[in-house]
Amino acid sequence: MSKTAFSRAEYAKRLSDVKARMEKAGFDLIICQDPANMCWLSGFDGWSFYVPQCVLVHLEEETPIWFGRAQDAKSAHLTTYLPARNIIPFSEKLIQHAVGHPYDELAELVRARGWAQARIGVEMDAHYYTARCHAHLTQGLPDAQFRNNGDLVNWARLVKSDAEIALMREAGRICTHAINRAVEKMKPGVPQYHVIADIYHAQTMGVDGIGGDYAAICPLMPVGEGTSTPHLTWTDEPLPKSGLVMLEIAGARRRYHAPLTRTMHLGKPPQKIADLAKVVVEGVDAGLATARTGKKAAEVEAAWQAVLRRHGLKKESRVGYSIGLAYPPDWGERTVSLRPGDETELKAGMCFHIQSGMWLEDYGVAISESFVVTDKGGERLCDAARELIVID
Amino acid sequence: MSKTAFSRAEYAKRLSDVKARMEKAGFDLIICQDPANMCWLSGFDGWSFYVPQCVLVHLEEETPIWFGRAQDAKSAHLTTYLPARNIIPFSEKLIQHAVGHPYDELAELVRARGWAQARIGVEMDAHYYTARCHAHLTQGLPDAQFRNNGDLVNWARLVKSDAEIALMREAGRICTHAINRAVEKMKPGVPQYHVIADIYHAQTMGVDGIGGDYAAICPLMPVGEGTSTPHLTWTDEPLPKSGLVMLEIAGARRRYHAPLTRTMHLGKPPQKIADLAKVVVEGVDAGLATARTGKKAAEVEAAWQAVLRRHGLKKESRVGYSIGLAYPPDWGERTVSLRPGDETELKAGMCFHIQSGMWLEDYGVAISESFVVTDKGGERLCDAARELIVID
C-alpha cells in the first residue's frame, strides 16, 4: 500500500540522474541523511529524523536502501517504493546510547554489502548528520574513502519536474490563503497567538479540498522593534494600537513549500516605512523580471540591489535561495543563493524565494515572493497583496 | 527590552551548576548548539537554528556568549539577558558557503578571547552540530583539546525548578485541551487534515488565555495499518468508517513540552484491541506508581514490562524519556531513558513521557502520559481519557 507522491518512472529518473552525478564526482556510494533527500529519492515520509536514519545510493544497487530505527521501518514499507530487502532497521538499544551509535550498524551494513573500500560521499553539512554520526561511521569503515558529497542530491533537486511544479503551485495557493486569513485576523488588541492559531488552521485546511502539510518553519511573526530581526516567534501579547508586524509563513503540499513574507502596519504608517515598502516591492519586481532562463543567480541579486542603491539603501544578506521539498528546520534547499558570486545559470523549473527582508536598526520591512523560473522571468507562486498592508 | 522566561537569579543558578559540571568533567569551555541548551542558558529564542549558531560557556567568563548570524543578533539582544559584548555575529557571506563556514569565525572568536589552548567540550550528537561544523571548528583551533561533552547541559536540565514545573503544567493543560478537541472532531469520513487543523488551532489557542507555543514535533496521526508505526503524519484521506487512529501531540508553553498519545477506534473495536488498550493503561499505571523519588529509571520500565509479561506481551523499545524545554525536531531531552540499564536515580522535579506505544505487525495502541516525579510517584501533567477512545 505504498503511496508515493510521484510515479515510479519519476523516481527512476531521479535515481539515474543522481548516479550520473555520483560517477562524475567519483563516488561509489552516497549516504543521505537530509530528510528531503531521503524523501526525494525513496518517497520516505515521517517525522523520525530526530534519530539517525538515512538513504544509501550505490552505483550498482538497483534501488536506494533505507536505514533507520526498527519502529520506523514499517513507515518505510508504507511510504516508499523500496523492496523489503532494502529496508534495514537498526537495533533499538542504540537509540541515544552513550557509547554505541546506530551508525556502528550502518557501517556493518556497508561492509556486509561488500562496500568496505568504497568511495563514500556523505552530507557533511546536512542538519541531522551530526559530528557523532560521522565519527562512528568513519571509525566503522576504516578502509573506505570518505568525502563530503557537496549536497549532491540537493543539487539534483534544483530543477523541478512538472509534477513537482504542480505541488509548488498548490503550496502557493495554500500560502496565499493563510496570509489573507492572518491579515483578516490582525487588529489592535488581538493577542498574537490568536492570529497564529488561525494561520495554522488555514495552512492545514488549505484550499478547495487541497490540504496543507506541516511547514518546515513555524509561523514567524516579529512585532514592533522585533521586525528588525527575522526569526522571532509569537507571544501572548496583544497587537499594539500602532506599529509594524512582519509575517513569514509557507504553504506546504506533500512537503513542497512556497514561503512568503508580508509586512503589516497597524494604524497609519510613518512615511519612511511606506517609502521603504515601495522600494522593496520595486526591487522584487526587478529581481523577478531578471529571473529568467539563462540568467545567473547573481544577476537577480544585482537587479534588486540596483533598485536599493538608487534609493540609497543596501542589503548585506542574500536576497533569496532555492526552494522545493523540505523538512524542518528549513525550507531552503541549501544550494543556490541569490547573492554576489553565485554564477548558477537559471533554468526553467528552478524555484526560489526572493526574500527581500530589510532588517534595519529598529524596524524592518519584508515583502517577498516565491517563484518559478520561466523564459519570461520569475512567475509568482502566491498571490497576496504586494504592498505594505495597512490595518486600521 | 529583554523578556526572558525566568528570573536573572534562575539563569545565574543554571550557569553556576553548569560551570561546576564543567570543572568536574575537565572543560574550560563548552560550545552548545542544541537550541534548547542555548535557550536554557541565555534565554535566546528564535527559529534560527537552521544556520550554525551556539552559546559558549567559559569557566572564567561571567555570562555565556551568543554566536550566530548577523540578522539574528538582534533577536539575541531582544530575548536574552546577555551583555552586548557577548553577542557576536558572524559574516553573512559564510551562510551556506561551499568553502568557508561560520565556525571559521567561531574559532577566531575563541582565539581572540585567549582560549586557543582550552579544553573544549562540544555536543557531538546535538541535532544541528553537523560533521562540517565540527571539522571547521577543530581545524580552526589546532591547539585546543576537543572532547564530546556528553550532553552536559542536557543533563543539567534534568531536574526542573518550580518555575519550570509551572510551565510544564500549563503545557499539560494545553495538550489535554488539544487532545479533547481532536476527539470531538474525529468522525468517519472527516478528512484527516481537518482534524489536524483543529489540533493546531487548539495547541496554539491554549486554555484560559495561556497561549501555546509551537511544538517540537508536528501532530503525528497514523491511521489504520499506519498505527503499527509511530511517526506518520496526516493525509487528505477521510477517516475510515471503522478502524484505529493514533494521535501523538504535545502542548508547548514557552518551549516547555508535555506530550501525550491517545488511541481512538472508529466503530466497535475488536476484542483484541480493547484488551491491548487495557494492558497498556495498566502498564502505565504500574510505571507511574514506581516513578517516585529514589527509584531508578530502569525500575519504571521493569514495572511496565512486568505487566506486559503477565499478559504475554513485550515491548522492545524504551518506554519513555526525559522531557522539558525543547525545539524541533524532538521534545525528548536525550538524557534519561526509561529502559533496562538506565540506572539514573529519579529525583523530584524530573519530567518524563512514558511512551507506552505498542506498535505490532499490523496495528498499534499507545496511551501515554507526561509526568513529573514526586515522592509519591509520577504525577500526570495532562488529564485526557485513559482508555481506548471509541468513536461511533
Interface residues (C-beta under 8 A of the other chain):
Chain A: M1 K3 D45 G46 W47 S48 F49 Y50 A70 Q71 D72 A73 K74 S75 L78 T79 E92 K93 I95 Q96 A98 H101 V122 M124 D125 A126 H127 Y128 Y129 T130 A131 R132 C133 H134 A135 N148 G150 P191 Q192 Y193 H194 I196 A197 D198 Y200 H201 Q203 T204 M205 G206 G209 I210 G211 G212 D213 Y214 I217 C218 P219 L220 E225 G226 S228 T229 P230 H231 L232 T233 W234 T235 D236 E316 S317 R318 Y321 P328 P329 D330 G332 R334 S337 R339 G357 W359
Chain B: M1 K3 D45 G46 W47 S48 F49 Y50 A70 Q71 D72 A73 K74 S75 L78 T79 E92 K93 I95 Q96 A98 H101 V122 M124 D125 A126 H127 Y128 Y129 T130 A131 R132 C133 H134 A135 N148 G150 P191 Q192 Y193 H194 I196 A197 D198 Y200 H201 A202 Q203 T204 M205 G206 G209 I210 G211 G212 D213 Y214 I217 C218 P219 L220 E225 G226 S228 T229 P230 H231 L232 T233 W234 T235 D236 E316 S317 R318 Y321 P328 P329 D330 G332 R334 S337 R339 G357 W359
